[in-house]
């Protein structure tokens, strides 16, 4: 028989294994916060006036439960079985955004029909109870997700879901829930909720809706009943936005034309206060290239949006001048900083999260410290709508908007409007610094005056010291002053971002300032000493410290030449840092040990050694508060659960008493004589490596000690 006559044809269909449900739930929903957000969106789409998120005993996975209850239109049996259990349902299809509205007229927030899989991210068992309006019964559905885990050989259509239609027990006139709505109860939690997760949930609930576009007639409430419940502060930061030094309120239309206003307001510099109206085209002709077919300039495809930006100055004393006490900024404003995006009044994650710098504001600040604003000092609120911005659509994994041409245009227009704000702000920023004497000249005069005073005090040095010793002290101070002046003359701002070239100037300033403090202590001791031999020993050590400062300054050019990124093993970074700090740790009775995986990253060895030294010195300082036998530092190199390489310093000290985000701000310190630049430098080194500084909870990584655990997490691609 000829081969041509043996051809067989037919059709086939895809089959889905039952475990696909678990895979989708794990990979499409980032974390617990994102999961709850998806369920809250469903309540909004159901026209509920309020949704209550209850967390009960969530620190105990076996005992805990998460309950989301709304007073929306509820679901009939047909809706649950026909739509809710159908993945990718077309009930909220985005084909025509103007028609995607709830029965009550709300624009639908959900569009892909897979957000309901969020329940599996929270726990292994889900109970859904719902009652529609005018219905005499409730519909109750139970999903045991563990059955999907066990049924590895079964297909999705082989899995059965238990349900019942029964007389109302949850939605009745006698209950707070009312006579209609939906309740989702999740038990057998996937993991224990730590106080940190509960705090993030509290912040997420507060920030879920736009304070300006708002979700009118919709309220989200969080109720936490757990022994590990953290202390939370009132996070209604809207009333504090009026305290912003800089306020920017604009609208950008579909063609890139900006209208609105900019305002500068400082109660301690009222002569500078002003409000400016803005009306201009911000579209960069070079960015929007010619359309390939028409050969004409194309228009942005993102659609119009409103942009409100509030910014503060964070120099020492500024927070107290504005708020009366620094804690108000640290507890209320700081957790809300960053630029957030809201669609139809509802938050689009992850934009504006602490670990999401989607506009690269911090990196832009590296290029020009004075001109650009960072996330830590600003709150941005961008409002879009599904009707006016139909091409700005969610990714399936809920990690932001799809990276299409519309999103690229949108991001560029946001940056263009931000640039307009920064140009207006820069003049007011410089004028304010002049009035408050925060210019470079004013800082140098202050340093000179301080050292002059030290010289005056040395005139009364212990009379038993010889003139030769006094002469050595004066020479020492003169050399130190010259070294410090050389560093400051190279530094345009005391807060210069310590990354790339900026770090080469920040590090000397920080190091020399610390050495100067130790020199002053040694000189004071020499003045009280009656024996010249002891004075000479102290002065010899002081000379070595001063020479070290000279070497640091002299090494600036060397750092610039060798600052390129190369592949280096983290073990070598640790070895170099240990060699520099070993003697100091030994003198403080601090033991150091390592737990190292063979991991290499692409980076600057000099910058990483500097960062590690700062972390080690922080641990050594606070270990002085515990008994000598318990003073231990452990350096860990390992990979986290998501595969990201991490360099961690953990100790047996008292632990962190403040949020790491606060401690990493410049000039924030708990040390009586500290500068508050150590962790700031570490954070900038991390930024220079596209990495991030973060703290770790107990048992999060193998080998962590009971005190503070802080490290740098590198991107997976760097290993």
Secondary structure, DSSP 8 states (H G I E B T S, - for coil): --GGGG----------BTTHHHHHHHHH--SHHHHHHHHHHHHHHTT-SEEEEEEESTTSTTT-EEEEEE-S----HHHIIIIITSTT-GGG-TTSGGG-B-TTS-B-S--SS-GGGHHHHHEEEEEEEEE-TT-SEEEEEEEEHHHHHH-TTSBGGG---EEEEEE-SSSSTTSTT-SSEEEEEEEEESS---HHHHHHHHHHHHTSB-TTT--TT-EEEEEEE-TT--------GGGGGGG-SEEEEEEE-TTSEEEEEEEE--TT-GGG-EEEEEEEE---TTTS-B-TTT-SB---SS--EEEEEEE---STTHHHHHHSSHHHIIIIIGGG-EEEEEETTEEETTTT-TT--TT-HHHHHHH-TTTS--GGGEEEEEEE-TTT-TT--B-TTSSSB--SHHHHHHHHHHHHHHHHHHHHHHHHHHHHHHHTT-SHHHHHHHHHHHHHHHHHHHTTS-TTS-HHHHHHHHHHHHHHHHHHHHHHHH-S-TT---SHHHHHHHHHHHHHHHHHHHHHHHHHHHHH-S-HHHHHHHHHHHHHHHHHHHHHHHTHHHHHHT-S-EEEEHHHHHHHHHHHHHHHHHHTT-EEEEEE---EEEE-HHHHHHHHHHHHHHHHHHHTTS-GGG-EEEEEEEE-TTS-EEEEEEESSS---S-HHHHTSTT--SSTT--S-HHHHHHHHHHHTT-EEEE--TTSSTT--SS-EEEEE--GGG-
